[in-house]
Each structure stands twice: as structure tokens, then as C-alpha cells.
């Protein structure tokens, strides 16, 4: 089945609109021209009647009466045929009379041919010469013949109701022919303009279509030009933003899979090597060997659970029960649980919390967040001798800080602390334990509560993690 593309449809739409517009303008112009031209001819005829009335007034003055004109067709044609359609100078007085300076006429009729729509009557209404006019026609024009301030006759003329003379009809035909030529030229220009406009309008859409096909094929690096301020430019910018997000997500997915495989490889390799050694008799199958195997299995279990936790948190599948809770009591209770393990690692815990500080939150998830922060300090704060935990109300929110005096983290790595599987030791050894997901889980929990979490260098050396939670309202 033949399909008409959007370019062709847009072209035909613009062409039809242009053609209808040109046709409408042509018909309107033709009607307006004919109407205006006929009105112009009637006006010229009225001026001609004024000139004839002046000539008849002079003739009447010479003869003293209308006997020279009564029934004399030759005299009528001699006067009316030789009189111009408009005097060179004709002025109207306030009383409606005309004053002439005797100048020659500008336009002349055909000599010997009297106007067909004129007649001359005396003051008694008797017909003197010319064609009889219908007295009941309200559109008749009456031009008095004035001699010495006294009306001696009346010229009666019928208005022009249609173009009849050959010159007038020829002029109209010429104008119509020119109008047709102009219409054809306009239509050709409209066709060219419609073609160019259709292509220019559809070009961005075509680029988006090609780019969308590439994205569907897996090429997320494609971009389209987004210059301009119209809707198509906005669509192009949104498309580029979407592809950038897809490209970033694809890169994260690949890194995530690589990180998972790397994280799982180490404990699996240890398990495989230990089991093969026991099978070959190199390592005895005693309680120590089994304890080593259980340790690696526990590492795997912890890694799998951390991955499950981060997946659930990022997917919004965590079940949050937001209710008022005492952050001071929760922080103090969790700190007391970690005081002994930290002391065993040579880290003194310093706690500064108010008597009470109520904020909306999920007790279980916030406790999980605090545990991850304490565990992160215990495992990774190399060289630390103290940990300062502070809770305070600042700027309408609750701020919890974990500051140690260890070696800290390079400044360029501070923004990477909360990324999945990131650890400061580039060798990615597990000598310090951890899966690299704890702080990522902390960020998800903080954001679910409408808060933020970040890291900064501790003055004098070390690392400080700052958690900010809202005190009022539900989490965003």
C-alpha cells in the first residue's frame, strides 16, 4: 500500500492553502475592480454631463430658445458627440452651479456619436433630443442647464449598469488576462515556497526519526541539532537529554555488572582454591579450613544482601513508615552499641547530642543508615583515633555529623564515596572488608526522607560525613 510521507502531505496542504488564497484574492480583486471601474466610469459620465450642460447653456443663449434642438438629431449629435467627458477645469459653486474658464476638454467622445444614456428636456418636461429615459428609475441623474442664473432645461442620464463600449470591455479583458497571468505566477511561487517550507519544517522531524531509530538499535550516543526556540527545538533538546540519560544509565549498568562480577570473583576464587586444596589433600579438612570457608560464604551472603538492599532502595521498594521519632535517642542508642567495637580498633567515640530532637522518619531505615556509617568508620578510617558524632538542629533541619581524624579521602574522591562499589583503595582488596555498597544505601535512605548526605574533609585531617534531615513535613 502506497504511503504518503509527511513532507508530501505538508507540501500539498501548503499548496492548497496558497492556491485557495490566490483564488480568493483574484476573485475579490476582479469583483472590486469591476465595481470600482464601473463607478469610475459613472463619475466620468457625471462630469461629462456637467460639461454638456455648460455647452447647452451657451447654445441656448445664442438661439434664445430650444427650437434649434427640438427633434434635430444632427444638432444633438453634433453637440453631444464633440463634447469631452470631462472639462479641464470645472468648479462647483456653493449653490451647485458650475463655473468654467473655457478651457479645452481632457477626454473626448467619438465625433458624431451621441451618448445612448442621455436625453434633454425643457422646463415643461417635454423631450427635446436624445433617448427617452424611464422616469420611474430612481437612479437617474439630473443636470440642470443654467442660463443667467435661470434653469432653462434638464439633462437626464441613466447610470452605467454594465460595461458595453468596446474600449471598456477590451480594458476589462486585458486586466483579467493580466490577473490570470499574475495568478499563475503566484501559484508557481507558492508551489516553490510550499516545497521549501515543507522540507524545512520536516527536516528536524526527519532527523529525530533517524536518531530515534539509532537509539532503538542501541546507539545512545546519537544527538540531534537543538538550535532555536520553537517547539521542535524544545523536542530536540528533550530528545538529547533523554539519550544522554540512556547513555549514562547504560554506562552505569555496564559498570555495575563489571563491579558485581569483580566483587563476586574474589570470594568465589578463595572458595574454589580452598576446596580444591582440600580435595587434593594439600589442606586438611579441619575446623580451621571450614571456618575459612564459612567466612567467605558469609562475605558472599553479605555482598548479596547489600546488593539486594541497594536495588530495593533505588527502585523505591523499601517500605518506609514515616512517623515522629526522637533522633537524639536513636543516635545515642546506636552509638552506644558501637562504642566497644570502635574502642577495640583504637577509636574513641565522642558523642554530642541534645536531650531530645523530634523529626519525621522511619526508625528501622534510619537505624540502618547510622549502622552503615559506624561500620564504614570502623572498617575504613585508617589511622583514626577518635570519632566525633554530633546531632544538632540547624536551618530548620536536623544535622548529624560523623567526623574522624584518620587519613581521610583525597578531595577528588569525596564525591565518589556514595557511588556503588567505590572504595578508596584502588587495588580493591578486601583486607578491610565491605562491599562498597553501604554508603550508597545511606544516600538512598537519606533521599527517601527528603534529606541529603555528603562528605567533606575534617579540619586537621580525616573525613566528615554530614547527614541532613528535615524536621517538619513529610519527606519529598
KOLBAMI-924439 format. One line per field, with one value per residue (C-alpha): residue number from 1; residue in one letter; chain; x, y, z. Coordinates in steps of 0.25 Angstrom, whole numbers, plus 5000, padded with zeros to 4 digits. Each point is the difference from the previous one (the first is absolute). Layout:
n: NUM, ...
res: A, ...
chain: A, ...
c1: X, ...
c2: Y, ...
c3: Z, ...
This chain:
n: 1, 2, 3, 4, 5, 6, 7, 8, 9, 10, 11, 12, 13, 14, 15, 16, 17, 18, 19, 20, 21, 22, 23, 24, 25, 26, 27, 28, 29, 30, 31, 32, 33, 34, 35, 36, 37, 38, 39, 40, 41, 42, 43, 44, 45, 46, 47, 48, 49, 50, 51, 52, 53, 54, 55, 56, 57, 58, 59, 60, 61, 62, 63, 64, 65, 66, 67, 68, 69, 70, 71, 72, 73, 74, 75, 76, 77, 78, 79, 80, 81, 82, 83, 84, 85, 86, 87, 88, 89, 90, 91, 92, 93, 94, 95, 96, 97, 98, 99, 100, 101, 102, 103, 104, 105, 106, 107, 108, 109, 110, 111, 112, 113, 114, 115, 116, 117, 118, 119, 120, 121, 122, 123, 124, 125, 126, 127, 128, 129, 130, 131, 132, 133, 134, 135, 136, 137, 138, 139, 140, 141, 142, 143, 144, 145, 146, 147, 148, 149, 150, 151, 152, 153, 154, 155, 156, 157, 158, 159, 160, 161, 162, 163, 164, 165, 166, 167, 168, 169, 170, 171, 172, 173, 174, 175, 176, 177, 178, 179, 180, 181, 182, 183, 184, 185, 186, 187, 188, 189, 190, 191, 192, 193, 194, 195, 196, 197, 198, 199, 200, 201, 202, 203, 204, 205, 206, 207, 208, 209, 210, 211, 212, 213, 214, 215, 216, 217, 218, 219, 220, 221, 222, 223, 224, 225, 226, 227, 228, 229, 230, 231, 232, 233, 234, 235, 236, 237, 238, 239, 240, 241, 242, 243, 244, 245, 246, 247, 248, 249, 250, 251, 252, 253, 254, 255, 256, 257, 258, 259, 260, 261, 262, 263, 264, 265, 266, 267, 268, 269, 270, 271, 272, 273, 274, 275, 276, 277, 278, 279, 280, 281, 282, 283, 284, 285, 286, 287, 288, 289, 290, 291, 292, 293, 294, 295, 296, 297, 298, 299, 300, 301, 302, 303, 304, 305, 306, 307, 308, 309, 310, 311, 312, 313, 314, 315, 316, 317, 318, 319, 320, 321, 322, 323, 324, 325, 326, 327, 328, 329, 330, 331, 332, 333, 334, 335, 336, 337, 338, 339, 340, 341, 342, 343, 344, 345, 346, 347, 348, 349, 350, 351, 352, 353, 354, 355, 356, 357, 358, 359, 360, 361, 362, 363, 364, 365, 366, 367, 368, 369, 370, 371, 372, 373, 374, 375, 376, 377, 378, 379, 380, 381, 382, 383, 384, 385, 386, 387, 388, 389, 390, 391, 392, 393, 394, 395, 396, 397, 398, 399, 400, 401, 402, 403, 404, 405, 406, 407, 408, 409, 410, 411, 412, 413, 414, 415, 416, 417, 418, 419, 420, 421, 422, 423, 424, 425, 426, 427, 428, 429, 430, 431, 432, 433, 434, 435, 436, 437, 438, 439, 440, 441, 442, 443, 444, 445, 446, 447, 448, 449, 450, 451, 452, 453, 454, 455, 456, 457, 458, 459, 460, 461, 462, 463, 464, 465, 466, 467, 468, 469, 470, 471, 472, 473, 474, 475, 476
res: X, X, X, X, X, X, X, X, X, X, X, X, X, X, X, X, X, X, X, X, X, X, X, X, X, X, X, X, X, X, X, X, X, X, X, X, X, X, X, X, X, X, X, X, X, X, X, X, X, X, X, X, X, X, X, X, X, X, X, X, X, X, X, X, X, X, X, X, X, X, X, X, X, X, X, X, X, X, X, X, X, X, X, X, X, X, X, X, X, X, X, X, X, X, X, X, X, X, X, X, X, X, X, X, X, X, X, X, X, X, X, X, X, X, X, X, X, X, X, X, X, X, X, X, X, X, X, X, X, X, X, X, X, X, X, X, X, X, X, X, X, X, X, X, X, X, X, X, X, X, X, X, X, X, X, X, X, X, X, X, X, X, X, X, X, X, X, X, X, X, X, X, X, X, X, X, X, X, X, X, X, X, X, X, X, X, X, X, X, X, X, X, X, X, X, X, X, X, X, X, X, X, X, X, X, X, X, X, X, X, X, X, X, X, X, X, X, X, X, X, X, X, X, X, X, X, X, X, X, X, X, X, X, X, X, X, X, X, X, X, X, X, X, X, X, X, X, X, X, X, X, X, X, X, X, X, X, X, X, X, X, X, X, X, X, X, X, X, X, X, X, X, X, X, X, X, X, X, X, X, X, X, X, X, X, X, X, X, X, X, X, X, X, X, X, X, X, X, X, X, X, X, X, X, X, X, X, X, X, X, X, X, X, X, X, X, X, X, X, X, X, X, X, X, X, X, X, X, X, X, X, X, X, X, X, X, X, X, X, X, X, X, X, X, X, X, X, X, X, X, X, X, X, X, X, X, X, X, X, X, X, X, X, X, X, X, X, X, X, X, X, X, X, X, X, X, X, X, X, X, X, X, X, X, X, X, X, X, X, X, X, X, X, X, X, X, X, X, X, X, X, X, X, X, X, X, X, X, X, X, X, X, X, X, X, X, X, X, X, X, X, X, X, X, X, X, X, X, X, X, X, X, X, X, X, X, X, X, X, X, X, X, X, X, X, X, X, X, X, X, X, X, X, X, X, X, X, X, X, X, X, X, X, X, X, X, X, X, X, X, X, X, X, X, X, X
chain: A, A, A, A, A, A, A, A, A, A, A, A, A, A, A, A, A, A, A, A, A, A, A, A, A, A, A, A, A, A, A, A, A, A, A, A, A, A, A, A, A, A, A, A, A, A, A, A, A, A, A, A, A, A, A, A, A, A, A, A, A, A, A, A, A, A, A, A, A, A, A, A, A, A, A, A, A, A, A, A, A, A, A, A, A, A, A, A, A, A, A, A, A, A, A, A, A, A, A, A, A, A, A, A, A, A, A, A, A, A, A, A, A, A, A, A, A, A, A, A, A, A, A, A, A, A, A, A, A, A, A, A, A, A, A, A, A, A, A, A, A, A, A, A, A, A, A, A, A, A, A, A, A, A, A, A, A, A, A, A, A, A, A, A, A, A, A, A, A, A, A, A, A, A, A, A, A, A, A, A, A, A, A, A, A, A, A, A, A, A, A, A, A, A, A, A, A, A, A, A, A, A, A, A, A, A, A, A, A, A, A, A, A, A, A, A, A, A, A, A, A, A, A, A, A, A, A, A, A, A, A, A, A, A, A, A, A, A, A, A, A, A, A, A, A, A, A, A, A, A, A, A, A, A, A, A, A, A, A, A, A, A, A, A, A, A, A, A, A, A, A, A, A, A, A, A, A, A, A, A, A, A, A, A, A, A, A, A, A, A, A, A, A, A, A, A, A, A, A, A, A, A, A, A, A, A, A, A, A, A, A, A, A, A, A, A, A, A, A, A, A, A, A, A, A, A, A, A, A, A, A, A, A, A, A, A, A, A, A, A, A, A, A, A, A, A, A, A, A, A, A, A, A, A, A, A, A, A, A, A, A, A, A, A, A, A, A, A, A, A, A, A, A, A, A, A, A, A, A, A, A, A, A, A, A, A, A, A, A, A, A, A, A, A, A, A, A, A, A, A, A, A, A, A, A, A, A, A, A, A, A, A, A, A, A, A, A, A, A, A, A, A, A, A, A, A, A, A, A, A, A, A, A, A, A, A, A, A, A, A, A, A, A, A, A, A, A, A, A, A, A, A, A, A, A, A, A, A, A, A, A, A, A, A, A, A, A, A, A, A, A, A, A, A, A, A
c1: 5000, 5005, 5004, 5000, 5011, 4998, 5009, 4990, 4988, 5005, 5004, 4986, 4994, 5008, 4998, 4985, 4999, 5009, 4991, 4987, 5006, 5004, 4987, 4992, 5009, 4999, 4985, 4999, 5009, 4992, 4987, 5005, 5007, 4987, 4992, 5010, 5002, 4985, 4999, 5012, 4993, 4987, 5008, 5006, 4986, 4995, 5012, 4997, 4985, 5005, 5008, 4989, 4990, 5010, 5001, 4985, 4998, 5009, 4993, 4986, 5006, 5004, 4986, 4991, 4992, 5000, 4994, 5013, 5001, 4986, 5000, 5013, 5008, 5012, 5001, 4999, 5011, 5009, 4999, 5001, 5010, 5010, 5000, 5010, 4997, 5007, 5003, 5014, 4996, 4986, 4997, 4987, 4994, 4993, 4987, 5003, 5003, 5012, 5011, 5009, 5012, 4997, 5012, 5000, 4995, 5010, 4992, 4992, 4989, 4999, 4996, 4986, 4995, 4991, 4999, 4990, 4996, 4997, 4988, 4997, 4987, 4994, 4994, 4987, 5005, 4999, 5010, 5009, 5011, 5007, 4995, 4988, 5003, 4991, 4994, 4998, 5015, 5004, 5015, 4999, 5009, 4994, 5009, 4994, 5003, 5002, 5000, 5002, 4996, 4987, 4998, 4995, 5002, 5004, 5010, 4995, 5010, 4999, 5011, 5009, 4995, 5010, 5012, 4996, 5010, 5010, 5012, 4994, 4998, 5014, 5006, 4993, 5004, 5015, 4999, 4994, 5011, 5011, 4993, 5000, 5015, 5003, 4992, 5008, 5013, 4995, 4996, 5014, 5006, 4991, 5004, 5014, 4998, 4992, 5010, 5011, 4992, 4996, 5014, 5005, 4988, 5002, 5015, 5001, 4990, 5007, 5013, 4992, 4995, 5014, 5005, 4989, 5003, 5014, 4996, 4991, 5012, 5008, 5008, 4998, 5011, 4992, 4996, 4991, 5002, 4992, 5002, 4988, 4988, 4989, 4993, 5008, 5013, 4994, 4997, 5014, 5006, 4991, 5004, 5015, 4997, 4993, 5011, 5011, 4992, 4999, 5015, 5003, 4991, 5006, 5014, 4996, 4994, 5013, 5008, 4990, 5001, 5015, 5001, 4990, 5009, 5012, 4994, 4995, 5013, 5009, 4992, 4997, 5014, 5004, 4989, 5004, 5015, 4997, 4991, 5010, 5011, 4992, 4996, 5015, 5004, 5008, 4991, 4994, 4985, 5000, 4993, 5009, 4998, 4985, 5001, 5007, 4990, 4988, 5007, 5000, 4986, 4996, 5007, 4992, 4987, 5003, 5003, 4987, 4992, 5007, 4996, 4986, 4999, 5006, 4991, 4987, 5004, 5003, 4987, 4992, 4996, 5004, 4988, 5001, 4991, 5002, 4996, 5006, 5012, 5011, 5012, 5009, 4995, 5002, 5014, 5005, 4994, 5007, 5013, 5001, 4999, 5012, 5008, 5007, 5003, 5006, 5008, 5006, 5005, 5007, 4989, 4994, 4985, 4996, 4985, 4993, 4985, 4989, 4990, 4990, 4998, 4987, 4999, 4992, 5006, 5001, 5006, 5005, 5006, 5007, 5006, 5005, 5006, 5007, 5005, 5006, 5007, 5006, 5004, 5007, 5008, 5004, 5005, 5006, 5004, 5015, 5008, 4988, 5001, 4986, 4987, 4991, 4985, 4992, 4985, 4994, 4989, 5004, 4993, 4987, 5005, 5008, 5015, 5008, 5015, 5010, 5014, 5013, 5014, 5006, 5007, 4987, 4997, 5006, 4992, 4997, 4994, 4990, 4989, 5002, 4998, 4986, 5001, 4997, 5013, 5009, 5011, 5012, 5011, 5002, 5004, 4986, 5006, 4990, 5010, 4992, 4987, 4987, 4993, 5000, 4985, 4998, 5001, 4992, 4989, 5001, 4998, 4988, 4994, 5003, 4994, 4987, 4999, 5001, 5014, 5015, 5013, 5014, 5014, 5011, 5014, 5001, 5008, 5014, 4998, 4990, 4986, 4987, 4987, 4988, 4986, 4988, 4986, 4987, 4994, 4986, 4991, 5000, 5012, 5001
c2: 5000, 5013, 5010, 5015, 5006, 5011, 5009, 4998, 5002, 5013, 5004, 4997, 5007, 5013, 4999, 4999, 5011, 5009, 4997, 5003, 5013, 5004, 4996, 5008, 5012, 4999, 4999, 5011, 5009, 4997, 5004, 5012, 5005, 4998, 5007, 5011, 5002, 5001, 5010, 5008, 5000, 5005, 5011, 5004, 5000, 5009, 5010, 4998, 5004, 5013, 5004, 4997, 5008, 5012, 4998, 5000, 5012, 5008, 4994, 5004, 5014, 5001, 4996, 5005, 4987, 4985, 5000, 4997, 4987, 4995, 4988, 5003, 4988, 5005, 5012, 4991, 4991, 5012, 5006, 4987, 4992, 5011, 5004, 4993, 4991, 5010, 5014, 5005, 5009, 4998, 5006, 4999, 5013, 4999, 5000, 4988, 5008, 4998, 5010, 4998, 5007, 4996, 4990, 4988, 4987, 4989, 4988, 4999, 4991, 4995, 5012, 4998, 4990, 5004, 4994, 4989, 5002, 5016, 5008, 5015, 5005, 5015, 5006, 4995, 4985, 4999, 4991, 5008, 4990, 4987, 4987, 5000, 4996, 4992, 5011, 4989, 4997, 5006, 4998, 5011, 5012, 5014, 5011, 5014, 5009, 5014, 5013, 5013, 4993, 4994, 4986, 4998, 4985, 4987, 4989, 4987, 4988, 4985, 4994, 4990, 4986, 4992, 5002, 5001, 5008, 4993, 5007, 4998, 4985, 4999, 5006, 4991, 4988, 5004, 5002, 4986, 4994, 5007, 4995, 4986, 5001, 5006, 4989, 4989, 5007, 5001, 4985, 4996, 5009, 4994, 4986, 5003, 5006, 4988, 4990, 5008, 5002, 4985, 4996, 5010, 4996, 4985, 5000, 5001, 4989, 4991, 5002, 4996, 4988, 4995, 5003, 4992, 4988, 5000, 5001, 4988, 4993, 5002, 5013, 5009, 5010, 5006, 5015, 5009, 5015, 5008, 5014, 5009, 5004, 4993, 4987, 4991, 5006, 4997, 4986, 4998, 5005, 4990, 4989, 5003, 5001, 4986, 4994, 5005, 4994, 4987, 5001, 5002, 4989, 4991, 5003, 4998, 4987, 4995, 5005, 4994, 4986, 5002, 5003, 4989, 4990, 5006, 4999, 4986, 4995, 5002, 4992, 4989, 4999, 4998, 4990, 4992, 5000, 4996, 4989, 4995, 5000, 4992, 4990, 4998, 4998, 5013, 5006, 4991, 5000, 5005, 5011, 5011, 4997, 4999, 5013, 5007, 4994, 5006, 5013, 5001, 4995, 5011, 5010, 4995, 5001, 5014, 5005, 4993, 5007, 5013, 4999, 4997, 5012, 5010, 4994, 5001, 5014, 5006, 4993, 5007, 4986, 5003, 5000, 5013, 5004, 5014, 5005, 5009, 4994, 5005, 5002, 5003, 4987, 4992, 5005, 4998, 4986, 4996, 5007, 4992, 4987, 5004, 5006, 4987, 4995, 5014, 4999, 4987, 5006, 5011, 5011, 5008, 5004, 5014, 5002, 5014, 4999, 5009, 4994, 4998, 5004, 4995, 4998, 4992, 4988, 4984, 4995, 4987, 5006, 5012, 4990, 4992, 5013, 5003, 4986, 5001, 5013, 4994, 4987, 5009, 5007, 4987, 4994, 5011, 5011, 4996, 5007, 5006, 5001, 5007, 5002, 5012, 4998, 5012, 5003, 5014, 5008, 5009, 5008, 4994, 4986, 4989, 4999, 4987, 5000, 4989, 5006, 4991, 5004, 4989, 5001, 5005, 4999, 5009, 5012, 4995, 4987, 5007, 5000, 4985, 4995, 4997, 4993, 4985, 4991, 5012, 4998, 5009, 4989, 4999, 4985, 4997, 4991, 4994, 5001, 5011, 4993, 5006, 4999, 5015, 5001, 5005, 5015, 4998, 4994, 5012, 5010, 4993, 5000, 5015, 5004, 4992, 5008, 5013, 5002, 5000, 4994, 5004, 4999, 5011, 5000, 5002, 5012, 4995, 4987, 4989, 4998, 5006, 4995, 5010, 4995, 5010, 4996, 5009, 5003, 5003, 4994, 4987, 4997, 5004
c3: 5000, 4996, 5011, 4999, 5009, 5009, 4991, 4988, 5009, 5005, 4986, 4995, 5012, 4998, 4985, 5002, 5010, 4991, 4987, 5008, 5005, 4986, 4994, 5011, 4998, 4985, 5000, 5011, 4992, 4987, 5006, 5007, 4987, 4992, 5011, 5001, 4985, 4998, 5011, 4994, 4986, 5006, 5007, 4987, 4993, 5011, 4997, 4985, 5003, 5007, 4988, 4991, 5008, 4999, 4985, 4999, 5009, 4990, 4988, 5006, 5003, 4985, 4995, 5011, 5001, 4997, 4986, 4994, 5008, 5000, 4991, 4994, 5001, 4992, 5009, 5013, 4995, 4996, 5014, 5008, 4991, 5000, 5015, 5008, 5012, 5010, 4999, 5003, 5012, 5006, 5013, 5008, 5007, 5013, 4993, 4992, 4987, 4991, 4996, 4988, 4995, 4986, 5000, 4990, 5004, 5005, 4995, 4987, 4995, 4986, 4991, 4994, 5010, 5011, 5014, 5000, 5015, 4999, 4997, 5000, 5005, 5001, 5012, 4997, 5000, 4985, 4993, 4991, 4996, 5004, 5005, 5008, 5015, 5009, 5010, 5010, 5001, 5013, 4996, 4989, 5001, 4997, 4996, 4998, 4989, 5006, 4992, 5007, 5013, 4995, 4997, 4985, 4999, 5006, 4995, 5005, 5000, 5004, 5008, 4994, 5004, 4992, 4991, 4986, 4992, 4992, 5007, 5014, 4997, 4994, 5012, 5009, 4992, 5000, 5015, 5002, 4991, 5008, 5013, 4995, 4997, 5013, 5007, 4992, 5004, 5015, 5000, 4995, 5010, 5011, 4995, 5001, 5014, 5005, 4995, 5007, 5013, 5000, 5000, 5010, 5009, 4999, 5000, 5016, 5001, 4990, 5008, 5012, 4993, 4996, 5013, 5007, 4991, 5004, 5015, 4998, 4994, 5013, 4996, 5011, 4996, 4989, 5001, 4991, 4998, 5010, 4996, 5000, 5010, 4993, 5004, 4991, 5006, 5014, 4996, 4995, 5013, 5007, 4991, 5002, 5015, 4999, 4992, 5010, 5011, 4993, 4997, 5014, 5005, 4990, 5005, 5015, 4996, 4994, 5011, 5010, 4993, 5000, 5015, 5004, 4992, 5006, 5014, 4999, 4993, 5013, 5010, 4989, 4996, 5015, 5002, 4987, 5004, 5014, 4996, 4989, 5010, 5010, 4989, 4996, 5014, 5001, 5010, 5011, 5002, 5014, 5008, 4996, 4985, 5002, 5007, 4989, 4990, 5009, 5000, 4985, 4999, 5011, 4991, 4988, 5008, 5005, 4986, 4994, 5011, 4998, 4985, 5003, 5010, 4990, 4989, 5009, 5004, 4986, 4995, 5011, 5005, 5015, 5009, 5007, 5012, 5002, 5014, 5011, 5007, 5010, 4991, 5013, 5007, 4987, 4998, 5014, 5001, 4987, 5004, 5013, 4992, 4992, 5011, 5004, 4986, 4997, 5013, 4996, 4987, 5008, 4996, 5012, 4997, 5004, 5000, 5001, 4998, 5007, 5010, 4989, 4986, 4993, 4985, 4990, 4995, 4999, 5013, 4993, 4988, 5008, 5009, 4988, 4995, 5013, 5001, 4986, 5004, 5012, 4993, 4989, 5010, 5007, 4987, 4992, 5009, 5000, 5011, 5007, 5015, 5002, 4994, 5003, 4999, 5001, 4998, 5000, 4994, 4989, 4990, 5002, 4999, 5008, 4997, 5004, 4998, 5001, 5000, 5002, 5001, 4991, 4987, 4993, 4985, 4989, 4996, 4986, 5006, 5009, 4990, 4997, 5014, 4998, 4987, 4999, 5002, 5002, 5010, 5002, 4998, 4986, 5001, 5005, 5010, 5011, 5011, 5006, 4997, 4994, 4987, 4996, 5000, 5015, 4997, 4987, 5009, 5009, 4989, 4995, 5014, 5003, 4986, 5004, 5012, 4992, 5006, 4994, 5004, 4996, 5004, 5003, 5005, 5015, 5004, 5005, 4992, 4999, 4994, 5004, 4995, 5001, 5000, 5000, 5002, 5000, 5014, 4995, 4989, 4992, 4992, 4986
